[in-house]
Amino acid sequence: MVLPLVDENKPKCYYCYEMFDNIEKLREHQKIEHNEALKSHENEIKREPAPGDVTVF
C-alpha cells in the first residue's frame, strides 16, 4: 500500500497529530491545548553543544 504525500508542507502537532496552516497557529494551539506537556519538558531543554561538536575560533 502506498500512501499519498498530502499536506507535507504544513506543520503538525506531534501531541495530537493535527495539521495547521502555519507555524504561528501551531504555537498557539500547543500553548493552549498542550501547555502541561510543554511545561514538563521546559526544564529538560539544554542549550549546549552536542557531544562531538567542534568549535572553530
C-alpha positions as a Markdown table, in Angstrom:
| # | Residue | x | y | z |
|---|---|---|---|---|
| 1 | Met | 0.0 | 0.0 | 0.0 |
| 2 | Val | 1.3 | 3.5 | -0.9 |
| 3 | Leu | 0.1 | 6.5 | 1.0 |
| 4 | Pro | -0.1 | 9.8 | -0.8 |
| 5 | Leu | 2.0 | 12.7 | 0.4 |
| 6 | Val | -0.7 | 15.2 | 1.3 |
| 7 | Asp | -0.1 | 18.5 | 3.1 |
| 8 | Glu | 3.6 | 17.6 | 3.8 |
| 9 | Asn | 4.4 | 21.3 | 3.9 |
| 10 | Lys | 2.0 | 22.1 | 6.8 |
| 11 | Pro | 3.3 | 22.0 | 10.4 |
| 12 | Lys | 1.8 | 19.2 | 12.5 |
| 13 | Cys | 1.3 | 18.9 | 16.3 |
| 14 | Tyr | 3.2 | 15.8 | 17.5 |
| 15 | Tyr | 1.0 | 15.5 | 20.6 |
| 16 | Cys | -2.3 | 15.1 | 18.8 |
| 17 | Tyr | -1.2 | 14.9 | 15.1 |
| 18 | Glu | -3.4 | 17.9 | 14.0 |
| 19 | Met | -2.2 | 19.9 | 11.0 |
| 20 | Phe | -2.1 | 23.7 | 10.8 |
| 21 | Asp | -1.7 | 26.2 | 8.0 |
| 22 | Asn | 1.3 | 28.0 | 9.6 |
| 23 | Ile | 3.7 | 27.7 | 12.5 |
| 24 | Glu | 2.1 | 30.6 | 14.4 |
| 25 | Lys | -1.2 | 28.7 | 14.6 |
| 26 | Leu | 0.7 | 25.6 | 15.7 |
| 27 | Arg | 2.4 | 27.5 | 18.5 |
| 28 | Glu | -0.9 | 29.0 | 19.7 |
| 29 | His | -2.5 | 25.5 | 19.7 |
| 30 | Gln | 0.3 | 24.0 | 21.7 |
| 31 | Lys | 0.2 | 26.8 | 24.3 |
| 32 | Ile | -3.5 | 26.3 | 24.8 |
| 33 | Glu | -4.0 | 22.6 | 24.4 |
| 34 | His | -0.7 | 21.0 | 25.5 |
| 35 | Asn | 0.6 | 23.6 | 28.0 |
| 36 | Glu | 1.2 | 21.0 | 30.7 |
| 37 | Ala | 3.3 | 18.8 | 28.4 |
| 38 | Leu | 5.4 | 21.8 | 27.3 |
| 39 | Lys | 5.9 | 22.9 | 30.9 |
| 40 | Ser | 7.2 | 19.4 | 32.0 |
| 41 | His | 9.8 | 19.4 | 29.2 |
| 42 | Glu | 10.8 | 23.0 | 29.7 |
| 43 | Asn | 13.4 | 22.1 | 32.4 |
| 44 | Glu | 14.9 | 19.3 | 30.2 |
| 45 | Ile | 15.9 | 21.6 | 27.4 |
| 46 | Lys | 19.7 | 22.0 | 27.4 |
| 47 | Arg | 21.3 | 24.7 | 25.3 |
| 48 | Glu | 24.8 | 23.3 | 24.9 |
| 49 | Pro | 26.9 | 21.8 | 22.1 |
| 50 | Ala | 26.2 | 18.2 | 21.3 |
| 51 | Pro | 28.9 | 15.6 | 22.0 |
| 52 | Gly | 31.5 | 15.7 | 19.2 |
| 53 | Asp | 30.7 | 19.2 | 18.1 |
| 54 | Val | 33.8 | 21.2 | 17.1 |
| 55 | Thr | 34.0 | 24.9 | 17.7 |
| 56 | Val | 36.4 | 26.9 | 15.5 |
| 57 | Phe | 37.6 | 30.3 | 16.8 |
